[in-house]
Amino acid sequence: MGIILLIIYFLSLSFILLYSLIQLHLIFLFWSKKRKTKIVVNNQETFHPLVTIQLPIYNELYVVERLIDSVCQFDYPLDRLEIQILDDSTDETSDIIAKKVSQYKNQGIKIQHIQRSNREGFKAGALAYGLKHCKGEFIAVFDADFVPNTDFLSNTLAYFKNEKIGVVQTRWEHLNEHHSFLTEMQALALDAHFSVEQLGRNLGNHFINFNGTAGLWRRECIESAGGWQADTLTEDLDLSYRAQLKGWEFRFLEHIGTPAELPVAMNALKSQQFRWTKGAAECARKNLGRVLRSKDVSPISKLHAIFHLLNSGIFICVFLISILSVPLFFIKLYSPEYNKIFSLGSIFFVSTGIVTLFFWTAYQSTKGFSIKSFLVFAFKFPIFLAVSMGLALHNGLAVVEGYIGKKTPFIRTPKFNIEHNQNSWQKNRYLKKKIHPITIIEVLLTLYFSAGIGCAFYWSDFSMFIFHCFLVVGYGLVSFYSLSHLRKIG
């Protein structure tokens, strides 16, 4: 039994190491090629194609006005712009939209309030439905929690003068990054994804993804790739791979930011994480074989695609090495013949070092390099790493569901209209005051890894001590915020 546990443990460590080596290559691409990127300036007088803006909405009582107001202020000729509000709402959000549509129609803006008889296909279904009823050559998509800048179109359309470009994706900015500890941790993760992952892959001519919002599609690209499909929870990642396999090129614009609101409640964040991680697993199941079989994709791009599509599998590996770390005490104690194998555990420290470099690269790129920024990062990153470990059970279960093909509905992330510290979300009607069974398990895991710390002192074996401290902090914070945020809901 001991050897089986060791095999599972070191296979998980090996996957984490390989993933971190891919991240190291992205760091190299980021630094070696970033200076070579060209910023294209639009010639407003010669390039005004017909653009459709799609706003998929479902019960967004608190933020829908803010979104509509922002897109209706776009600096773009009104006769070349149409706005579709794809409204699947079942509450008074629809009444708010109707009033806003009437207001802006009176100002000469082409804006439509489109409602379906059902939510078939969820967001993907709404986007596909809207595409059948629009005229735009280019399609911009914004989720409800975004507040795009007025110059969004003038900053992105120029890149489509290259007829091979199918998608332009902008970087997400954060309206409420400093609202709380939780939002700062999310900003750290998202900045790393956009600054190093997206730009690194793009500069290396590897697969990247449309992030579901804050981007602009060439309509021909959507249609030639098979359109929006609802068989995964991340329709954006799915269509991105299908489009790039068709030969379309994507362009990520790090220098253009689009502001958005970060979830401020732990259970809202968990809903978002569940959808993202499970959807990525579903996309791997659907598209990875197509990538590997393609004769037009280079071997290095296939390698990057493997770890791009399987990246959510990291949570399974982290959970496995975490849960097995306590039994390893007993294996070391009662099976000393395996002790030499444990030296391979240093793999974890190598991976952790690379991950730290990855996030520091992103942090100093977005915040600037200084002694102060380094000290702030040195404080934030260990907590971020611990919380990421603490989400391993929750996200790992989502990934398993995605790999085995278990289907679940598209669960929206509750929005709050929280931009400042004084704003309150506690009476948000979209939050459910219900303790999820996983939260109880997270509490028990906090105690379980606390026992691991006790084992370290009992047997004077501190090889897992730091790891278990991170796990106690991570699961402790995740379960604490899950329960405390429930208690605050009115």
C-alpha positions as CSV (number, residue, x, y, z in Angstrom):
1,M,0.0,0.0,0.0
2,G,2.9,2.3,0.8
3,I,4.4,2.0,-2.6
4,I,1.0,2.8,-4.3
5,L,0.7,6.0,-2.2
6,L,4.3,7.0,-3.1
7,I,3.6,6.5,-6.8
8,I,0.5,8.7,-6.7
9,Y,2.4,11.3,-4.7
10,F,5.4,11.5,-7.0
11,L,3.3,11.4,-10.2
12,S,1.3,14.4,-8.9
13,L,4.6,16.2,-8.0
14,S,5.9,15.4,-11.5
15,F,2.9,16.9,-13.2
16,I,3.3,20.0,-11.1
17,L,7.0,20.2,-12.0
18,L,6.2,19.9,-15.8
19,Y,3.5,22.5,-15.5
20,S,5.9,24.9,-13.7
21,L,8.6,24.4,-16.4
22,I,6.0,25.5,-19.0
23,Q,5.4,28.6,-16.9
24,L,9.2,29.1,-16.9
25,H,9.2,29.1,-20.7
26,L,6.3,31.6,-20.7
27,I,8.5,33.9,-18.5
28,F,11.3,33.6,-21.0
29,L,8.9,34.4,-23.9
30,F,7.5,37.3,-21.9
31,W,10.9,39.0,-21.3
32,S,12.6,38.1,-24.6
33,K,9.8,39.2,-27.0
34,K,7.8,41.8,-25.1
35,R,9.8,44.7,-26.4
36,K,9.2,43.6,-30.0
37,T,5.4,44.0,-29.8
38,K,3.9,46.6,-32.0
39,I,1.1,49.0,-30.9
40,V,-1.2,49.7,-33.8
41,V,-2.9,53.1,-33.9
42,N,-6.3,53.2,-35.6
43,N,-6.9,55.7,-38.4
44,Q,-10.4,56.7,-37.4
45,E,-11.2,58.4,-40.7
46,T,-10.7,55.3,-42.8
47,F,-11.7,52.3,-40.7
48,H,-15.3,52.3,-39.3
49,P,-16.7,48.8,-39.9
50,L,-20.1,47.9,-38.6
51,V,-19.8,46.7,-35.0
52,T,-22.2,44.8,-32.8
53,I,-21.8,45.0,-29.0
54,Q,-23.3,42.0,-27.2
55,L,-24.2,42.1,-23.5
56,P,-25.3,38.7,-22.2
57,I,-27.4,39.4,-19.1
58,Y,-29.0,37.1,-16.5
59,N,-30.4,38.7,-13.3
60,E,-27.9,41.5,-13.0
61,L,-30.0,43.9,-10.9
62,Y,-27.0,45.7,-9.4
63,V,-24.7,46.3,-12.4
64,V,-26.7,46.3,-15.6
65,E,-27.3,50.1,-15.6
66,R,-23.6,50.7,-15.2
67,L,-22.7,48.4,-18.1
68,I,-25.3,49.8,-20.5
69,D,-24.3,53.4,-19.7
70,S,-20.6,52.6,-20.4
71,V,-21.1,51.0,-23.8
72,C,-23.6,53.7,-24.9
73,Q,-20.8,56.3,-24.3
74,F,-18.4,54.6,-26.8
75,D,-16.6,57.1,-29.1
76,Y,-17.7,55.6,-32.4
77,P,-20.1,56.7,-35.2
78,L,-23.6,55.8,-34.2
79,D,-24.6,54.7,-37.7
80,R,-21.8,52.1,-37.5
81,L,-22.7,50.7,-34.1
82,E,-25.5,48.5,-32.8
83,I,-25.9,47.2,-29.2
84,Q,-27.7,43.9,-28.3
85,I,-28.7,43.3,-24.7
86,L,-29.2,39.6,-24.6
87,D,-31.5,39.4,-21.6
88,D,-32.3,36.0,-20.1
89,S,-33.3,37.5,-16.7
90,T,-36.2,36.3,-14.6
91,D,-36.4,39.2,-12.2
92,E,-36.8,43.0,-12.4
93,T,-33.5,43.3,-14.3
94,S,-35.5,43.2,-17.4
95,D,-37.6,46.2,-16.4
96,I,-34.3,48.2,-15.7
97,I,-33.0,47.2,-19.1
98,A,-36.3,48.2,-20.8
99,K,-36.1,51.7,-19.3
100,K,-32.5,52.1,-20.3
101,V,-33.1,50.9,-23.9
102,S,-36.0,53.4,-24.2
103,Q,-33.7,56.2,-22.9
104,Y,-30.9,55.5,-25.3
105,K,-33.1,54.9,-28.3
106,N,-34.4,58.4,-27.9
107,Q,-30.8,59.6,-28.2
108,G,-30.5,57.9,-31.6
109,I,-28.5,54.8,-30.4
110,K,-29.3,51.5,-32.1
111,I,-29.9,49.4,-29.1
112,Q,-32.0,46.2,-28.8
113,H,-33.5,44.5,-25.9
114,I,-33.5,40.8,-26.9
115,Q,-35.3,38.2,-24.8
116,R,-35.5,34.5,-25.4
117,S,-38.3,32.2,-24.3
118,N,-35.8,30.0,-22.4
119,R,-32.2,29.9,-21.3
120,E,-31.2,27.1,-23.5
121,G,-27.4,27.0,-23.9
122,F,-27.0,29.7,-21.2
123,K,-24.4,32.4,-22.2
124,A,-23.3,30.5,-25.3
125,G,-26.9,30.1,-26.3
126,A,-27.6,33.8,-25.8
127,L,-24.6,34.8,-27.9
128,A,-25.5,32.4,-30.7
129,Y,-29.1,33.7,-30.7
130,G,-27.9,37.3,-30.9
131,L,-25.5,36.5,-33.7
132,K,-28.5,35.4,-35.8
133,H,-30.1,38.8,-35.4
134,C,-27.2,41.2,-35.7
135,K,-25.5,42.9,-38.7
136,G,-22.0,43.6,-37.3
137,E,-18.9,42.5,-39.1
138,F,-17.2,42.6,-35.7
139,I,-18.7,41.5,-32.4
140,A,-17.6,42.9,-29.0
141,V,-18.7,41.0,-25.9
142,F,-18.9,42.4,-22.3
143,D,-20.1,40.6,-19.2
144,A,-22.2,42.4,-16.7
145,D,-19.4,43.2,-14.3
146,F,-17.3,45.2,-16.8
147,V,-17.1,48.9,-17.5
148,P,-15.3,49.3,-20.8
149,N,-13.6,52.6,-21.6
150,T,-15.1,54.9,-24.3
151,D,-12.1,54.3,-26.6
152,F,-12.4,50.5,-26.6
153,L,-13.3,50.2,-30.2
154,S,-10.8,52.7,-31.5
155,N,-8.0,50.9,-29.6
156,T,-8.9,47.4,-30.9
157,L,-10.4,47.6,-34.4
158,A,-7.1,48.7,-36.0
159,Y,-5.6,45.2,-35.5
160,F,-8.2,43.7,-37.7
161,K,-6.7,45.4,-40.7
162,N,-4.7,42.2,-40.7
163,E,-7.3,39.8,-42.2
164,K,-5.8,36.8,-40.4
165,I,-6.7,38.2,-37.0
166,G,-9.9,36.7,-35.7
167,V,-9.9,37.9,-32.1
168,V,-8.4,40.8,-30.1
169,Q,-8.5,40.4,-26.4
170,T,-7.8,43.2,-23.9
171,R,-6.3,42.9,-20.4
172,W,-8.7,43.0,-17.4
173,E,-8.3,45.8,-15.0
174,H,-9.9,45.8,-11.5
175,L,-12.3,48.4,-10.2
176,N,-12.1,47.1,-6.6
177,E,-8.7,45.5,-6.3
178,H,-8.1,47.0,-2.9
179,H,-11.6,46.4,-1.5
180,S,-10.4,43.4,0.6
181,F,-7.9,40.7,1.1
182,L,-9.9,38.5,-1.1
183,T,-10.0,40.9,-4.1
184,E,-6.3,41.6,-3.8
185,M,-5.6,37.8,-4.0
186,Q,-7.8,37.6,-7.2
187,A,-6.0,40.5,-8.8
188,L,-2.7,38.9,-8.2
189,A,-3.8,35.7,-10.0
190,L,-5.5,37.5,-12.9
191,D,-2.6,39.9,-13.5
192,A,-0.3,36.9,-13.8
193,H,-2.7,35.2,-16.2
194,F,-2.9,38.2,-18.5
195,S,0.6,39.7,-18.2
196,V,2.7,36.5,-18.5
197,E,0.4,33.7,-19.6
198,Q,-1.6,35.4,-22.3
199,L,1.1,37.6,-23.6
200,G,3.8,34.9,-23.3
201,R,1.7,32.4,-25.3
202,N,0.8,35.0,-27.8
203,L,4.3,36.2,-28.4
204,G,5.4,32.5,-28.8
205,N,2.6,32.0,-31.4
206,H,0.9,29.4,-29.2
207,F,-2.8,29.0,-28.4
208,I,-4.3,31.6,-26.3
209,N,-8.0,32.1,-25.3
210,F,-10.6,34.7,-25.6
211,N,-11.5,35.4,-21.9
212,G,-15.2,35.5,-22.4
213,T,-15.5,39.3,-22.2
214,A,-13.6,42.5,-23.0
215,G,-12.6,41.3,-26.4
216,L,-13.6,41.8,-30.1
217,W,-14.3,39.0,-32.6
218,R,-14.4,39.0,-36.3
219,R,-17.8,37.6,-37.2
220,E,-16.4,35.4,-39.9
221,C,-14.0,33.8,-37.4
222,I,-16.9,32.8,-35.1
223,E,-19.0,31.3,-37.9
224,S,-16.1,29.5,-39.7
225,A,-15.1,27.8,-36.4
226,G,-18.6,26.4,-35.8
227,G,-20.1,29.2,-33.7
228,W,-20.9,29.4,-30.0
229,Q,-21.5,25.9,-28.5
230,A,-22.9,25.2,-25.1
231,D,-21.4,21.7,-24.4
232,T,-18.8,23.1,-22.0
233,L,-19.0,25.7,-19.2
234,T,-16.3,27.8,-20.8
235,E,-17.7,28.4,-24.3
236,D,-15.0,31.1,-24.7
237,L,-12.1,28.7,-24.3
238,D,-13.8,26.1,-26.5
239,L,-14.4,28.5,-29.4
240,S,-10.9,29.9,-29.1
241,Y,-9.3,26.6,-29.7
242,R,-11.7,25.7,-32.6
243,A,-11.0,29.0,-34.2
244,Q,-7.2,28.8,-33.9
245,L,-7.3,25.2,-35.3
246,K,-9.0,26.8,-38.3
247,G,-6.0,29.0,-38.8
248,W,-7.3,32.2,-37.3
249,E,-4.8,34.3,-35.3
250,F,-5.5,35.9,-32.0
251,R,-3.9,39.1,-30.6
252,F,-3.6,39.9,-26.9
253,L,-3.3,43.6,-26.1
254,E,-1.5,44.0,-22.7
255,H,-1.4,47.8,-23.1
256,I,-5.2,48.1,-23.2
257,G,-7.1,47.5,-20.0
258,T,-10.8,47.0,-19.5
259,P,-12.1,47.6,-16.0
260,A,-14.1,45.0,-14.2
261,E,-15.4,44.2,-10.7
262,L,-13.9,41.3,-8.7
263,P,-16.1,39.1,-6.6
264,V,-16.0,40.2,-3.0
265,A,-17.6,37.2,-1.3
266,M,-15.9,33.8,-1.0
267,N,-18.9,31.8,-2.2
268,A,-19.2,34.0,-5.2
269,L,-15.5,33.4,-6.0
270,K,-16.1,29.7,-5.5
271,S,-18.9,29.7,-8.1
272,Q,-16.7,31.5,-10.6
273,Q,-13.7,29.1,-9.9
274,F,-15.9,26.1,-10.2
275,R,-17.2,27.2,-13.6
276,W,-13.7,28.1,-14.9
277,T,-11.9,25.0,-13.7
278,K,-14.6,22.5,-14.7
279,G,-15.1,24.3,-18.1
280,A,-11.4,24.0,-18.8
281,A,-11.5,20.3,-18.0
282,E,-14.4,19.9,-20.4
283,C,-12.6,21.8,-23.1
284,A,-9.6,19.5,-22.7
285,R,-11.8,16.5,-23.1
286,K,-13.3,18.1,-26.2
287,N,-10.4,19.7,-28.0
288,L,-7.0,18.3,-26.8
289,G,-7.2,15.3,-29.2
290,R,-7.9,17.7,-32.1
291,V,-4.9,19.7,-31.2
292,L,-2.6,16.7,-30.9
293,R,-3.8,15.3,-34.2
294,S,-3.4,18.5,-36.1
295,K,-0.6,18.6,-38.7
296,D,-0.6,22.4,-38.7
297,V,0.3,22.8,-35.0
298,S,4.0,22.7,-34.1
299,P,5.3,20.3,-31.4
300,I,6.1,23.1,-29.0
301,S,2.6,24.6,-29.5
302,K,1.1,21.2,-28.8
303,L,3.1,21.0,-25.6
304,H,1.9,24.4,-24.5
305,A,-1.7,23.5,-25.4
306,I,-1.5,20.3,-23.3
307,F,-0.7,22.3,-20.2
308,H,-3.0,25.1,-21.1
309,L,-6.0,22.8,-21.4
310,L,-5.0,20.6,-18.5
311,N,-4.0,23.5,-16.2
312,S,-7.0,23.0,-13.9
313,G,-5.7,19.5,-13.3
314,I,-3.1,21.2,-11.0
315,F,-5.8,21.4,-8.3
316,I,-6.2,17.6,-8.4
317,C,-2.4,17.1,-8.0
318,V,-2.2,19.7,-5.2
319,F,-5.0,18.0,-3.3
320,L,-3.5,14.5,-3.8
321,I,0.0,15.5,-2.5
322,S,-1.7,17.4,0.3
323,I,-3.9,14.6,1.5
324,L,-1.1,12.0,1.2
325,S,1.4,14.1,3.0
326,V,0.2,13.1,6.5
327,P,0.3,9.3,5.8
328,L,3.9,9.8,4.5
329,F,4.9,10.3,8.1
330,F,3.8,6.8,8.9
331,I,5.4,5.4,5.7
332,K,8.8,7.0,6.7
333,L,8.4,5.7,10.2
334,Y,7.4,2.1,9.5
335,S,9.0,1.6,6.1
336,P,12.5,3.1,6.3
337,E,13.5,1.3,3.1
338,Y,11.6,4.0,1.2
339,N,13.5,6.9,2.9
340,K,15.8,7.6,0.0
341,I,12.8,8.1,-2.3
342,F,11.6,11.0,-0.2
343,S,14.5,13.1,-1.4
344,L,12.5,13.4,-4.6
345,G,10.2,15.6,-2.6
346,S,12.5,18.5,-3.4
347,I,10.7,18.6,-6.8
348,F,8.0,20.5,-4.9
349,F,10.4,23.3,-3.8
350,V,11.7,23.6,-7.4
351,S,8.2,24.0,-8.7
352,T,7.3,26.5,-5.9
353,G,10.4,28.6,-6.8
354,I,9.4,28.7,-10.5
355,V,5.8,29.7,-9.6
356,T,7.1,32.4,-7.3
357,L,9.2,33.8,-10.1
358,F,6.2,33.6,-12.5
359,F,4.0,35.7,-10.2
360,W,6.8,38.1,-9.3
361,T,7.4,38.7,-13.0
362,A,3.7,39.6,-13.5
363,Y,3.6,41.7,-10.3
364,Q,6.6,43.9,-11.0
365,S,5.4,44.2,-14.6
366,T,2.0,45.6,-13.6
367,K,3.0,47.5,-10.4
368,G,6.6,48.5,-11.3
369,F,9.8,47.4,-9.6
370,S,10.7,49.0,-6.3
371,I,11.7,48.0,-2.8
372,K,8.2,48.7,-1.7
373,S,6.6,46.6,-4.4
374,F,8.9,43.7,-3.6
375,L,8.0,43.9,0.1
376,V,4.3,44.0,-0.7
377,F,4.7,41.0,-3.0
378,A,6.7,39.1,-0.4
379,F,3.8,39.6,2.1
380,K,1.0,38.9,-0.3
381,F,2.3,35.9,-2.3
382,P,2.6,33.4,0.5
383,I,-1.0,34.1,1.5
384,F,-2.1,33.8,-2.1
385,L,-0.3,30.5,-2.4
386,A,-1.9,29.2,0.8
387,V,-5.4,30.2,-0.4
388,S,-4.8,28.6,-3.8
389,M,-3.9,25.3,-1.9
390,G,-7.0,25.8,0.2
391,L,-9.2,25.9,-2.9
392,A,-7.7,22.6,-4.2
393,L,-10.6,20.4,-2.9
394,H,-13.3,22.6,-4.3
395,N,-11.7,23.2,-7.7
396,G,-10.4,19.6,-7.9
397,L,-13.9,18.2,-7.6
398,A,-15.0,20.5,-10.4
399,V,-12.1,19.3,-12.6
400,V,-13.0,15.7,-12.0
401,E,-16.6,16.4,-13.0
402,G,-15.3,17.9,-16.2
403,Y,-13.0,15.0,-17.0
404,I,-15.7,12.4,-16.5
405,G,-18.2,14.3,-18.5
406,K,-20.7,15.1,-15.7
407,K,-22.9,17.9,-16.9
408,T,-24.1,20.7,-14.6
409,P,-25.9,24.0,-15.3
410,F,-24.1,27.3,-16.0
411,I,-23.9,28.9,-12.5
412,R,-23.5,32.6,-12.7
413,T,-21.1,34.6,-10.5
414,P,-23.2,37.1,-8.4
415,K,-22.3,40.7,-9.1
416,F,-22.4,43.4,-6.5
417,N,-21.6,46.9,-7.9
418,I,-18.7,47.1,-5.4
419,E,-16.1,49.7,-6.4
420,H,-15.2,51.3,-3.1
421,N,-14.4,50.0,0.4
422,Q,-17.5,51.5,1.8
423,N,-19.9,49.7,-0.6
424,S,-21.8,46.9,1.0
425,W,-22.8,43.5,-0.6
426,Q,-24.4,41.9,2.5
427,K,-28.0,42.3,1.3
428,N,-27.3,41.0,-2.2
429,R,-30.3,38.8,-3.1
430,Y,-28.3,36.6,-5.4
431,L,-26.2,35.2,-2.6
432,K,-27.6,32.0,-0.9
433,K,-27.4,31.6,2.8
434,K,-26.6,27.9,2.8
435,I,-23.6,26.0,4.0
436,H,-22.1,23.8,1.3
437,P,-20.9,20.4,2.4
438,I,-17.5,21.1,0.8
439,T,-17.1,23.9,3.3
440,I,-17.5,21.5,6.2
441,I,-14.9,19.2,4.7
442,E,-12.6,22.2,4.3
443,V,-12.9,22.8,8.1
444,L,-12.1,19.2,8.7
445,L,-9.1,19.4,6.4
446,T,-7.8,22.4,8.4
447,L,-7.8,20.1,11.5
448,Y,-6.3,17.3,9.5
449,F,-3.3,19.3,8.4
450,S,-3.0,20.8,11.9
451,A,-2.5,17.2,13.0
452,G,0.2,17.0,10.4
453,I,2.0,19.9,12.2
454,G,1.6,18.0,15.4
455,C,3.2,14.9,13.9
456,A,6.2,17.0,12.9
457,F,6.8,17.9,16.5
458,Y,6.0,14.4,17.8
459,W,8.4,12.6,15.5
460,S,10.9,15.5,15.2
461,D,10.4,15.3,11.4
462,F,9.9,18.8,9.9
463,S,10.3,17.9,6.3
464,M,6.5,18.6,5.7
465,F,6.2,21.3,8.3
466,I,6.1,24.4,6.1
467,F,3.9,22.7,3.6
468,H,1.4,21.8,6.3
469,C,1.5,25.3,7.7
470,F,0.5,26.6,4.2
471,L,-2.3,24.1,4.1
472,V,-3.6,25.0,7.5
473,V,-3.6,28.7,6.6
474,G,-5.1,28.0,3.2
475,Y,-8.0,25.7,4.2
476,G,-8.5,27.8,7.3
477,L,-8.9,31.0,5.4
478,V,-11.1,29.5,2.7
479,S,-13.5,27.9,5.2
480,F,-13.4,30.9,7.5
481,Y,-14.4,33.3,4.7
482,S,-17.0,30.8,3.3
483,L,-18.7,30.7,6.7
484,S,-18.2,34.3,7.8
485,H,-19.5,35.7,4.5
486,L,-22.6,33.5,4.8
487,R,-23.2,34.9,8.2
488,K,-23.1,38.5,6.8
489,I,-25.8,37.8,4.2
490,G,-29.0,39.7,5.1
